């Protein structure tokens, strides 16, 4: 893949698609398409097939189509499984038909069983029961992984799959229902600060532990894999350390400047107790994350304040 390669970036109106387009523009890639600006209905097999036949992309980044936090996963399981399966099927099949040089499918760490040994190795896939709150989303992502493996095995297609830690950063979804934990807490504590509230409520007991990867690091990891990794199956993309939601909340509270008390609502679900990826495989290939969690949160909060002040509608 070089700067003249025809690249197709697929994603929702979310952190990944927008950040990818900005990365390519800033680094001199001059032949990059994406599904939003190209106005493609990814749910339509005919529309996707026609686009691939016309444009003939060489490299495809199949990122998240429908991904969200725990609240949305609980409320909209049908939308998560249906939308992801439909789009994945259309894009992977069209990539095969048009003989795409390489496709990278981005999965999610929710694919791993809830009782996986920590840190979670790629070999843990399908070795146990999925965590209930995100199981429908997880099944769609597992299907995408296996579809890439099937086309690799049967047709020799260079389709690879990656599993990132929880993604965060500028341009994330800060909607209270759709947000992942970092963006949700930034918005919650910022609103509490402005309202001079005495308390702010956080879901769960605060004991669950999560691993987070900053968006710029994830993009660099995907570019690295597109250039250097050609094996079927999955490869983890993490930073090598996790943090409890309780400690994360305190850190975000301090960065935002909220002076009130954090109240943990233990009646609310918080998912699996621990989810830390074993990223030794990609580390051995030569890639490691660069951004510390505090640095990433600060940059995300600075973007959020600018986004809020400008009144951008997401």
Buried (B, 14 or more C-beta within 10 A) or exposed (E): BEEEBBBBBBBBEBBBBBBBBBBBEEEEBEBBBBBBEEEBEBEBBEBBBEBBEEBEBBBBBBBBBBBBBBBBBBEBBEBBBBBBBBBBBBBBBBBBEBEBBBBBBBBBBBBBBBEBEBBBBBEBBEEEEBBBBBBBBBBBBBBBBBBBBBBBEEEEBBBBBBBBBBBBBBBBBBBEEBBBBBBBBBBBBBBBBEEEBEEBEBBBBBBBBBBBBBBBBBBBBBBBBBEEBEEBBBBBBBBBBBBBBBBBBBBBBEBBEBEBEBEBEEEEBBBBBBBBBBBBBBBEEEBEBEBEBEEBBBBBBEBBEEBBEEEEEE
